[in-house]
Amino acid sequence: MNRLLACATVAGLLATAATAQVNYSFNFDANATGWTGNFTRFSGTTACGGSGGAMRRNLYSGATTGSLVSPSTGTSTGGTTTITYDYKVANWSANSVATPASWGSFDVQYGATVAGPWTTFATVSNEAQLGNPCQQKTHSFTPPAGPLFIRWSATLPSGSPLDYYLNFDNVALVESASPCSGTPAPGNTVAPTNVCPGTNYVLSLQNSTPGNGVTYQWYSSTTGATGPWNAGPTSPTWSTNQTVDTWYYCDVTCSAGPATGSSAVAAVATNPLPAAFPRDFEGCGGLTAAGWTVAGSSTILPTLNAVSAFGVGAGAIGFNFYNASNGATLTLTSPTFPAVGAGTQIYFDVAGATYTGGEIDQIVLEESNDGGTTWTAVTTMTNAPNGVGVLNTGGALAPAFNPTAAQWASLAYPLSAGANQIRFRGVSNFGNFVYLDNISVGILPSARHTAYGVACSTGFNLSAAPAPVAGSTFTYAQAGIPEAAPASGVYFGVVVMSLGQLQPGVPLNTLTAGLVDSPCNLNVAGLDVTLTYVSATPTDSSVTFAVPLTAPAGILLYAQSAALIVPVAPNNAGVVTSTAVRTFINAF
């Protein structure tokens, strides 16, 4: 290479370096290559965004600091740089329940090497959390020209009893070395369509506005999409909450001109808070909505968990005897309610298991007639296995119990006349989880059909409709009945029913009634009622059932469809089973 060409090449490289800007993003979905510190990558539904990957660090009394360091994010020209990222603080170990706003803080820092030295440009401290959703943070800073690394440095307050994960995801850095120009076009106001009262969420803009000299002014209105408007913050995003329906937009202004563009107005509805009863632990307010409270003798308290009775819904209360020490109490208490009359019952659904070493936990259902000053036991329930404990639907398990839709039962107990408050007082024997859902006093749960179980023939499903009210009829529909024999055109489906009994997923070839020799699972404990229907097609398979007008309130029916096919090993009995249906009948 001649000297003139060499000089031109060097000059070109220097010019490229001089105009380089930081433009970096990383979402941890595939890996965490280049990232260092003591955070670890994980993936699953509790990651930010609900899928993919993220980074997290468990902070508790035994690990009070955390450090997450980026690889090189590029070479800065010394211009203003904006960093955005998602984060959340959520209780160990589900990583989905918001940690109280005393969790501590983390610093966001920059440095010229992976080892620093570090300069703090932002601190996030004790911010209220959203639960499983992450919230987005945005900071602007001006680092010196040269290599750019980022570090998050977290600290748990001294003596804090909290035990949580600090999560980070979706990191992006953009350096704006050039002034903005033209009229900004922020696009839509990005916001949830509905929120719970008092729950924080983040407003953002569909389009970013590049360049320096960009300012933001948010506005809100509680009367409608045309205002009048109240001025909000002057940041690119807005973390806020509300108690009434609210409308939002943002003015984005470029200083050159100046010129202003407005985002489209977004309407955010406010969801109602739940009633005290029936309490299904869904919707707004989380665990302690509607006046419910939790307490205990240790840091392990009843928590909201991402399971739900019979697989319907998204939440139930978990008594974590698996981690609670022997003798610890975990208490869930209702608000006070009008004193009940004689004959009033409490209804609730339960799922539980115990540990394999014979550790039996218990929950004492108690009532009070003086608003919680004194308590009287209604019944003592345990998770003892083998049909002994009413709380046990999952057996004896070494891992922490996480119930399937089929591993639930419904219980009801009479309350004394004059009772005006109830509580569930759990006593740990260091056993396993017990879950409660759909708690109701004096109000029968809605008449309903609930699907559960797994078909052993793909697409072979049983459903029922309409709601099973006493004195009415409903229809069982069998779909996807297997053909009795190839090309026979015969589909033989039988609906078997059991009154108030559940046998979750027992292989037919191990039934105590004798060798049936079919690999399929039976979810119905007996054959109290048999409805038979021979179908001409795999979908022409409806059978009706009349609910007697005198049917007792709260009666339970379990049903499943069975089809006959030509016996072929290993199914020498030729019996194929569908999904199952649990039916709850009330008197209304």
C-alpha positions as CSV (number, residue, x, y, z in Angstrom):
1,M,0.0,0.0,0.0
2,N,1.5,3.4,-0.9
3,R,1.8,6.2,1.7
4,L,-1.0,8.3,0.2
5,L,-3.5,5.4,0.2
6,A,-2.4,4.5,3.8
7,C,-3.0,8.0,5.0
8,A,-6.4,8.2,3.4
9,T,-7.4,4.9,5.0
10,V,-6.3,6.0,8.4
11,A,-8.1,9.3,8.0
12,G,-11.2,7.4,7.0
13,L,-11.1,5.2,10.1
14,L,-10.6,8.2,12.4
15,A,-13.5,9.9,10.8
16,T,-15.7,6.8,11.3
17,A,-14.6,6.6,15.0
18,A,-15.3,10.3,15.5
19,T,-18.9,10.0,14.3
20,A,-19.7,6.6,16.0
21,Q,-22.5,6.7,18.5
22,V,-23.7,4.2,21.1
23,N,-26.7,2.2,19.9
24,Y,-27.0,-1.1,21.9
25,S,-29.7,-3.4,23.0
26,F,-29.9,-6.8,24.6
27,N,-32.9,-8.9,25.8
28,F,-31.4,-12.1,27.3
29,D,-33.8,-14.3,25.3
30,A,-31.1,-16.5,23.8
31,N,-28.2,-16.0,26.2
32,A,-26.3,-13.6,28.5
33,T,-23.1,-13.6,26.6
34,G,-20.6,-10.9,27.8
35,W,-22.6,-10.0,30.9
36,T,-20.8,-10.4,34.2
37,G,-21.5,-10.0,37.9
38,N,-23.6,-12.2,40.3
39,F,-26.9,-12.1,38.4
40,T,-28.0,-15.2,36.6
41,R,-30.0,-15.7,33.5
42,F,-33.4,-17.5,33.7
43,S,-36.4,-17.9,31.4
44,G,-40.1,-18.5,31.8
45,T,-43.4,-16.8,32.4
46,T,-42.1,-14.6,35.2
47,A,-39.5,-13.0,33.0
48,C,-40.2,-9.5,31.9
49,G,-42.6,-9.6,29.0
50,G,-43.9,-13.0,30.1
51,S,-41.5,-15.1,28.0
52,G,-38.0,-15.3,26.8
53,G,-35.1,-14.6,29.2
54,A,-34.1,-12.1,31.9
55,M,-31.4,-11.7,34.6
56,R,-32.1,-11.9,38.3
57,R,-30.4,-11.9,41.7
58,N,-31.8,-13.3,44.9
59,L,-31.3,-10.7,47.7
60,Y,-32.0,-11.8,51.3
61,S,-30.2,-11.7,54.6
62,G,-27.5,-14.0,53.3
63,A,-26.9,-12.1,50.1
64,T,-27.4,-8.4,50.5
65,T,-25.7,-7.0,47.4
66,G,-26.0,-7.6,43.7
67,S,-24.0,-6.5,40.6
68,L,-24.9,-6.8,36.9
69,V,-22.2,-5.5,34.5
70,S,-22.7,-5.2,30.7
71,P,-20.2,-6.0,28.0
72,S,-19.0,-3.0,26.0
73,T,-22.1,-1.2,24.7
74,G,-20.0,0.7,22.1
75,T,-17.8,3.8,21.8
76,S,-19.3,7.0,23.0
77,T,-18.7,10.3,21.3
78,G,-19.5,12.1,24.6
79,G,-23.0,13.0,23.6
80,T,-26.2,12.6,25.7
81,T,-27.1,8.9,26.1
82,T,-30.4,7.5,27.1
83,I,-30.7,4.1,28.7
84,T,-34.0,2.2,29.0
85,Y,-34.5,-1.1,30.8
86,D,-37.2,-3.2,32.5
87,Y,-37.0,-4.2,36.1
88,K,-39.1,-5.7,38.9
89,V,-38.7,-6.7,42.5
90,A,-40.7,-9.8,43.3
91,N,-40.9,-12.2,46.2
92,W,-38.8,-15.4,46.2
93,S,-39.5,-18.1,45.0
94,A,-42.5,-17.6,42.6
95,N,-41.0,-14.3,41.3
96,S,-44.5,-13.0,40.6
97,V,-45.7,-11.2,43.8
98,A,-44.7,-7.6,44.4
99,T,-42.2,-7.1,47.2
100,P,-43.1,-4.3,49.7
101,A,-41.7,-0.9,48.9
102,S,-38.9,-1.2,51.5
103,W,-36.8,-3.5,49.4
104,G,-33.8,-1.1,49.1
105,S,-32.2,0.5,46.1
106,F,-29.9,0.0,43.1
107,D,-27.5,2.5,41.4
108,V,-27.2,2.7,37.6
109,Q,-23.6,3.5,36.7
110,Y,-21.2,3.9,33.8
111,G,-17.5,3.2,33.3
112,A,-14.8,3.0,30.7
113,T,-13.9,-0.6,31.5
114,V,-15.6,-3.8,32.7
115,A,-14.0,-3.2,36.1
116,G,-14.9,0.5,36.3
117,P,-14.2,2.9,38.0
118,W,-18.0,3.6,38.1
119,T,-19.9,6.8,38.1
120,T,-23.5,6.7,39.4
121,F,-26.0,8.6,37.2
122,A,-29.3,7.3,38.5
123,T,-30.6,5.6,41.7
124,V,-33.9,3.7,42.0
125,S,-35.0,3.4,45.6
126,N,-38.0,1.6,47.3
127,E,-40.3,2.1,44.3
128,A,-43.7,0.5,44.5
129,Q,-43.8,-2.7,42.4
130,L,-46.4,-4.1,40.0
131,G,-46.1,-7.8,40.9
132,N,-45.3,-10.1,37.9
133,P,-45.2,-7.3,35.3
134,C,-42.0,-5.4,35.0
135,Q,-41.8,-1.6,34.7
136,Q,-39.7,0.4,32.4
137,K,-37.1,2.9,33.6
138,T,-35.4,5.6,31.4
139,H,-32.4,7.7,32.4
140,S,-30.2,10.2,30.5
141,F,-26.6,10.8,31.1
142,T,-23.5,12.2,29.4
143,P,-20.4,9.9,29.6
144,P,-17.0,11.0,28.4
145,A,-15.9,9.9,24.9
146,G,-14.6,6.4,24.7
147,P,-15.7,2.8,25.6
148,L,-18.9,2.6,27.5
149,F,-19.9,-0.1,30.1
150,I,-23.0,-0.1,32.3
151,R,-23.4,-1.5,35.8
152,W,-26.4,-2.0,38.1
153,S,-25.4,-2.2,41.8
154,A,-28.1,-3.2,44.3
155,T,-28.2,-3.2,48.1
156,L,-30.7,-4.8,50.5
157,P,-31.3,-2.6,53.6
158,S,-29.4,-3.8,56.7
159,G,-31.5,-6.1,58.8
160,S,-34.2,-6.5,56.2
161,P,-36.3,-9.7,56.5
162,L,-37.3,-9.6,52.8
163,D,-36.3,-12.4,50.4
164,Y,-36.8,-11.4,46.8
165,Y,-35.5,-11.5,43.2
166,L,-34.3,-8.3,41.5
167,N,-34.9,-8.7,37.8
168,F,-33.5,-6.8,34.8
169,D,-34.4,-7.2,31.1
170,N,-34.7,-5.4,27.7
171,V,-31.7,-3.1,28.0
172,A,-31.2,-0.4,25.3
173,L,-28.8,2.5,25.1
174,V,-29.0,5.2,22.4
175,E,-26.6,8.2,22.1
176,S,-28.0,11.3,20.5
177,A,-25.1,13.5,19.4
178,S,-27.0,15.4,16.8
179,P,-29.8,18.0,17.5
180,C,-33.4,17.1,16.7
181,S,-35.1,18.5,13.7
182,G,-38.6,18.8,12.3
183,T,-41.9,18.0,14.1
184,P,-41.8,15.0,16.4
185,A,-44.3,12.2,15.6
186,P,-44.6,10.3,18.9
187,G,-47.5,8.1,17.6
188,N,-49.8,6.4,20.1
189,T,-49.7,6.7,23.8
190,V,-48.8,3.2,24.9
191,A,-50.8,2.3,28.0
192,P,-52.8,-0.6,29.5
193,T,-56.5,-0.6,28.6
194,N,-57.5,-1.2,32.3
195,V,-55.8,-1.2,35.6
196,C,-56.5,-1.8,39.3
197,P,-57.0,1.2,41.6
198,G,-53.7,2.4,43.1
199,T,-51.6,0.0,41.1
200,N,-48.6,1.5,39.3
201,Y,-48.1,1.2,35.6
202,V,-46.0,2.9,32.9
203,L,-47.1,5.2,30.1
204,S,-44.8,5.4,27.1
205,L,-44.8,6.5,23.4
206,Q,-45.0,4.4,20.3
207,N,-42.2,6.3,18.5
208,S,-39.0,7.7,19.9
209,T,-37.8,11.1,18.8
210,P,-34.1,11.1,17.9
211,G,-31.6,13.9,18.6
212,N,-30.8,16.3,21.4
213,G,-33.1,19.1,22.5
214,V,-36.2,17.0,22.8
215,T,-38.6,17.7,25.7
216,Y,-41.7,16.0,27.0
217,Q,-44.9,17.2,28.7
218,W,-47.5,14.7,29.8
219,Y,-51.2,15.5,30.4
220,S,-54.1,13.6,32.1
221,S,-57.8,14.1,32.3
222,T,-60.5,12.4,34.4
223,T,-63.4,13.8,32.5
224,G,-62.8,12.6,28.9
225,A,-60.7,12.5,25.8
226,T,-61.1,16.2,25.2
227,G,-60.0,17.4,28.6
228,P,-59.7,19.7,30.5
229,W,-56.1,18.5,31.0
230,N,-53.8,18.5,34.0
231,A,-50.0,18.7,33.4
232,G,-48.0,15.7,34.4
233,P,-44.2,14.9,34.4
234,T,-41.7,16.1,31.8
235,S,-40.0,12.7,31.2
236,P,-40.1,10.3,28.2
237,T,-42.2,7.9,30.2
238,W,-44.6,8.3,33.1
239,S,-45.0,5.8,36.0
240,T,-48.4,6.5,37.5
241,N,-51.6,5.0,39.1
242,Q,-55.2,6.0,39.3
243,T,-58.5,5.4,41.1
244,V,-60.9,6.6,38.4
245,D,-61.0,6.2,34.6
246,T,-58.3,8.5,33.1
247,W,-57.1,9.7,29.7
248,Y,-53.5,10.5,28.8
249,Y,-51.4,12.1,26.1
250,C,-47.9,13.6,25.7
251,D,-46.6,16.7,23.9
252,V,-43.1,16.1,22.4
253,T,-41.2,19.2,21.4
254,C,-38.1,19.6,19.4
255,S,-36.2,22.8,20.4
256,A,-35.3,23.6,16.7
257,G,-38.2,25.6,15.5
258,P,-39.5,24.9,18.1
259,A,-42.0,22.2,16.8
260,T,-44.4,20.1,18.9
261,G,-46.1,16.8,18.1
262,S,-48.8,15.2,20.3
263,S,-49.3,11.5,20.9
264,A,-52.8,10.0,20.4
265,V,-54.9,10.1,23.5
266,A,-55.1,6.8,25.4
267,A,-58.0,5.8,27.7
268,V,-57.2,3.7,30.8
269,A,-60.2,2.2,32.6
270,T,-60.2,1.5,36.4
271,N,-61.3,-2.0,37.3
272,P,-63.5,-2.4,40.4
273,L,-62.2,-3.8,43.6
274,P,-63.5,-7.3,44.5
275,A,-66.2,-7.9,47.2
276,A,-65.3,-9.6,50.4
277,F,-67.4,-12.7,49.4
278,P,-67.2,-14.7,47.3
279,R,-63.5,-14.2,47.4
280,D,-61.8,-15.8,44.4
281,F,-58.5,-13.9,44.6
282,E,-58.8,-12.7,41.1
283,G,-58.8,-9.2,39.7
284,C,-57.7,-6.1,41.5
285,G,-56.2,-5.7,44.9
286,G,-54.2,-8.9,45.2
287,L,-54.1,-11.0,48.3
288,T,-55.3,-8.3,50.8
289,A,-58.1,-6.7,48.7
290,A,-61.6,-6.3,50.2
291,G,-60.3,-6.1,53.7
292,W,-58.6,-9.5,53.9
293,T,-55.4,-9.6,55.9
294,V,-52.4,-12.0,56.5
295,A,-50.2,-12.5,59.5
296,G,-47.8,-15.0,60.9
297,S,-45.1,-15.8,63.4
298,S,-42.3,-15.6,60.9
299,T,-41.5,-13.9,57.6
300,I,-43.4,-16.7,55.7
301,L,-47.0,-15.5,55.2
302,P,-49.9,-16.7,53.1
303,T,-49.2,-15.5,49.5
304,L,-51.0,-15.1,46.2
305,N,-50.0,-17.9,43.9
306,A,-50.5,-18.4,40.1
307,V,-52.8,-21.5,40.5
308,S,-56.5,-21.5,40.7
309,A,-59.2,-24.0,41.8
310,F,-60.0,-26.6,39.1
311,G,-57.9,-24.6,36.6
312,V,-60.4,-21.8,36.4
313,G,-58.9,-18.4,37.0
314,A,-55.3,-17.3,37.8
315,G,-55.0,-16.9,41.6
316,A,-55.3,-18.8,44.9
317,I,-53.9,-18.3,48.4
318,G,-50.9,-20.5,49.3
319,F,-49.9,-21.6,52.8
320,N,-46.2,-22.3,52.4
321,F,-45.6,-24.9,55.0
322,Y,-42.9,-26.2,52.7
323,N,-40.6,-23.3,53.7
324,A,-42.2,-22.3,57.0
325,S,-40.4,-23.7,60.1
326,N,-42.0,-26.2,62.4
327,G,-44.6,-24.6,64.6
328,A,-44.8,-21.3,62.6
329,T,-48.3,-19.9,62.1
330,L,-49.7,-18.5,58.8
331,T,-53.0,-16.8,59.1
332,L,-55.5,-15.5,56.5
333,T,-58.4,-13.4,58.1
334,S,-61.5,-12.1,56.5
335,P,-63.0,-8.6,57.1
336,T,-65.9,-8.4,59.5
337,F,-69.3,-9.0,57.9
338,P,-73.0,-8.8,59.1
339,A,-73.6,-11.5,61.8
340,V,-74.9,-14.7,60.1
341,G,-78.1,-16.6,61.1
342,A,-78.4,-20.2,62.0
343,G,-77.6,-22.7,59.2
344,T,-75.2,-20.4,57.4
345,Q,-72.2,-22.3,55.8
346,I,-68.7,-21.3,54.7
347,Y,-67.7,-22.8,51.3
348,F,-64.2,-23.0,49.8
349,D,-62.0,-25.0,47.5
350,V,-58.7,-26.6,48.6
351,A,-55.7,-28.3,47.2
352,G,-52.8,-29.7,49.3
353,A,-50.1,-32.2,49.8
354,T,-47.7,-33.2,52.6
355,Y,-44.0,-34.1,52.5
356,T,-42.7,-37.7,52.3
357,G,-41.4,-37.8,55.9
358,G,-44.7,-37.8,57.6
359,E,-44.8,-34.1,58.3
360,I,-48.5,-33.2,58.7
361,D,-49.5,-29.5,58.6
362,Q,-52.9,-28.2,59.7
363,I,-55.2,-25.3,59.1
364,V,-57.8,-24.4,61.8
365,L,-60.9,-22.8,60.5
366,E,-62.0,-20.3,63.2
367,E,-65.0,-18.0,63.7
368,S,-65.5,-14.9,65.8
369,N,-68.7,-13.2,66.9
370,D,-67.0,-10.1,68.2
371,G,-65.1,-8.8,65.2
372,G,-61.9,-10.7,66.0
373,T,-61.5,-10.1,69.7
374,T,-62.0,-13.8,70.5
375,W,-61.9,-16.9,68.2
376,T,-63.6,-20.3,68.3
377,A,-62.5,-23.3,66.2
378,V,-65.0,-24.5,63.6
379,T,-62.9,-27.4,62.5
380,T,-59.3,-28.5,62.3
381,M,-58.2,-29.7,58.9
382,T,-54.9,-31.5,58.0
383,N,-53.0,-32.5,54.9
384,A,-52.4,-36.0,56.1
385,P,-52.3,-38.4,53.1
386,N,-54.2,-41.5,52.2
387,G,-57.7,-40.0,52.6
388,V,-57.1,-39.0,56.2
389,G,-56.8,-35.2,55.8
390,V,-59.4,-33.2,53.9
391,L,-56.7,-30.7,52.8
392,N,-54.7,-33.4,51.0
393,T,-55.5,-33.8,47.3
394,G,-52.0,-34.5,46.0
395,G,-50.5,-37.1,48.3
396,A,-47.1,-37.1,49.8
397,L,-44.5,-35.3,47.7
398,A,-40.9,-34.4,48.1
399,P,-41.0,-31.4,45.8
400,A,-43.1,-28.3,46.5
401,F,-46.8,-29.1,45.6
402,N,-48.2,-27.2,42.6
403,P,-51.8,-28.5,42.0
404,T,-53.2,-29.5,38.6
405,A,-56.8,-28.7,37.8
406,A,-57.9,-32.2,38.9
407,Q,-56.2,-31.9,42.3
408,W,-58.8,-29.7,44.0
409,A,-61.7,-30.5,46.3
410,S,-64.6,-28.4,47.7
411,L,-65.4,-28.1,51.4
412,A,-68.2,-26.6,53.4
413,Y,-68.7,-26.2,57.2
414,P,-71.6,-24.7,59.2
415,L,-71.0,-21.4,61.1
416,S,-72.5,-20.5,64.4
417,A,-75.3,-18.0,64.5
418,G,-73.9,-14.6,65.2
419,A,-70.5,-15.2,63.6
420,N,-69.2,-12.0,61.9
421,Q,-65.6,-12.9,61.0
422,I,-63.6,-16.0,59.9
423,R,-60.0,-16.9,59.6
424,F,-57.8,-19.7,58.5
425,R,-54.9,-20.3,61.0
426,G,-52.3,-22.6,59.5
427,V,-49.7,-24.3,61.8
428,S,-46.6,-25.6,60.0
429,N,-45.0,-29.0,60.5
430,F,-42.5,-28.2,57.8
431,G,-44.6,-30.2,55.3
432,N,-45.9,-28.9,52.0
433,F,-48.1,-26.3,50.3
434,V,-51.9,-26.0,50.9
435,Y,-53.9,-23.7,48.7
436,L,-57.4,-22.1,49.3
437,D,-59.7,-20.5,46.7
438,N,-63.3,-19.3,46.2
439,I,-64.0,-18.6,49.9
440,S,-67.7,-17.7,50.5
441,V,-69.8,-17.2,53.6
442,G,-73.6,-17.7,53.1
443,I,-73.3,-17.2,49.4
444,L,-73.2,-20.4,47.4
445,P,-70.6,-20.4,44.6
446,S,-72.2,-20.0,41.2
447,A,-73.6,-23.1,39.5
448,R,-70.9,-24.1,37.0
449,H,-69.2,-26.7,35.0
450,T,-65.4,-27.0,35.1
451,A,-63.3,-29.0,32.8
452,Y,-60.3,-30.9,34.2
453,G,-58.1,-33.9,33.4
454,V,-56.3,-35.0,30.3
455,A,-57.8,-37.1,27.5
456,C,-55.9,-40.2,26.5
457,S,-57.1,-39.8,22.9
458,T,-56.2,-36.5,21.2
459,G,-59.2,-34.3,20.9
460,F,-61.6,-36.5,22.9
461,N,-63.2,-34.0,25.2
462,L,-66.3,-33.7,27.4
463,S,-68.1,-30.4,28.1
464,A,-71.4,-29.4,29.6
465,A,-73.8,-26.4,29.3
466,P,-75.7,-24.4,30.4
467,A,-75.2,-23.8,34.1
468,P,-76.6,-26.6,36.2
469,V,-79.4,-25.0,38.2
470,A,-81.8,-27.1,40.2
471,G,-85.0,-28.0,38.2
472,S,-83.3,-27.4,34.8
473,T,-81.5,-29.6,32.3
474,F,-78.0,-29.3,30.9
475,T,-76.3,-31.1,28.0
476,Y,-73.1,-33.2,28.0
477,A,-71.3,-32.9,24.7
478,Q,-68.7,-35.5,23.7
479,A,-66.3,-34.3,21.0
480,G,-63.7,-36.3,19.1
481,I,-65.0,-39.7,20.0
482,P,-62.6,-42.3,18.5
483,E,-64.0,-44.5,15.8
484,A,-64.9,-48.0,17.3
485,A,-63.1,-49.7,14.4
486,P,-61.3,-48.3,11.3
487,A,-63.8,-47.3,8.6
488,S,-66.7,-48.6,10.6
489,G,-68.6,-45.3,11.0
490,V,-69.5,-46.2,14.5
491,Y,-68.6,-44.0,17.5
492,F,-69.6,-45.5,20.8
493,G,-69.4,-42.9,23.7
494,V,-70.5,-43.5,27.3
495,V,-70.8,-40.7,29.8
496,V,-70.1,-42.0,33.3
497,M,-71.0,-39.9,36.4
498,S,-70.1,-39.9,40.1
499,L,-72.0,-38.1,42.8
500,G,-69.7,-36.1,44.9
501,Q,-66.6,-38.2,44.3
502,L,-63.3,-37.4,42.6
503,Q,-60.6,-39.8,41.6
504,P,-58.0,-37.8,39.8
505,G,-56.3,-39.6,37.0
506,V,-56.0,-43.2,38.2
507,P,-54.8,-45.6,35.4
508,L,-57.6,-48.1,34.6
509,N,-55.2,-51.0,34.8
510,T,-54.6,-50.4,38.5
511,L,-58.1,-50.1,39.7
512,T,-58.8,-52.0,42.9
513,A,-62.0,-53.3,41.2
514,G,-60.0,-55.6,39.1
515,L,-57.7,-55.6,36.0
516,V,-59.2,-53.5,33.3
517,D,-56.0,-53.5,31.2
518,S,-56.2,-50.0,29.6
519,P,-53.5,-47.3,29.9
520,C,-56.1,-44.5,30.1
521,N,-56.9,-42.6,33.2
522,L,-60.2,-42.6,35.0
523,N,-61.1,-39.3,36.8
524,V,-64.5,-40.4,38.1
525,A,-64.6,-42.5,41.2
526,G,-67.8,-44.5,40.6
527,L,-70.5,-45.3,38.2
528,D,-73.5,-43.9,40.0
529,V,-75.1,-42.8,36.8
530,T,-74.4,-44.0,33.3
531,L,-75.6,-42.1,30.3
532,T,-75.0,-44.0,27.0
533,Y,-75.2,-42.6,23.5
534,V,-74.1,-44.3,20.3
535,S,-73.2,-41.7,17.7
536,A,-73.3,-41.8,13.9
537,T,-70.5,-39.2,13.8
538,P,-67.7,-38.2,16.2
539,T,-69.5,-34.9,17.1
540,D,-73.2,-36.1,17.2
541,S,-72.9,-37.1,20.8
542,S,-75.1,-35.0,23.1
543,V,-76.8,-36.4,26.1
544,T,-79.0,-34.4,28.5
545,F,-79.2,-34.6,32.3
546,A,-82.1,-33.3,34.4
547,V,-81.2,-31.7,37.7
548,P,-83.9,-32.5,40.2
549,L,-85.8,-29.5,41.6
550,T,-85.0,-30.9,45.1
551,A,-81.3,-31.3,44.4
552,P,-79.4,-30.3,47.6
553,A,-77.5,-27.0,47.5
554,G,-73.8,-27.5,46.8
555,I,-74.1,-31.0,45.3
556,L,-71.1,-32.0,43.2
557,L,-71.2,-34.2,40.1
558,Y,-68.1,-35.6,38.3
559,A,-68.4,-36.9,34.8
560,Q,-66.2,-38.3,32.1
561,S,-66.7,-39.9,28.7
562,A,-65.4,-43.3,27.8
563,A,-65.4,-44.8,24.3
564,L,-65.0,-48.4,23.1
565,I,-62.5,-49.2,20.4
566,V,-61.2,-52.4,18.9
567,P,-58.9,-53.9,21.6
568,V,-55.2,-53.6,20.5
569,A,-52.3,-54.0,22.9
570,P,-51.5,-52.3,25.2
571,N,-55.2,-51.3,25.4
572,N,-56.5,-54.8,25.4
573,A,-59.7,-53.7,27.1
574,G,-60.5,-51.2,24.3
575,V,-61.4,-48.4,26.6
576,V,-60.5,-44.8,25.8
577,T,-61.3,-41.8,28.1
578,S,-61.9,-38.1,27.6
579,T,-61.3,-35.0,29.6
580,A,-63.6,-34.7,32.6
581,V,-66.2,-32.2,33.9
582,R,-66.8,-31.2,37.5
583,T,-70.3,-29.8,38.0
584,F,-71.4,-27.7,41.0
585,I,-75.1,-27.3,41.6
586,N,-76.6,-24.6,43.8
587,A,-80.2,-24.0,44.8
588,F,-80.8,-20.8,42.8
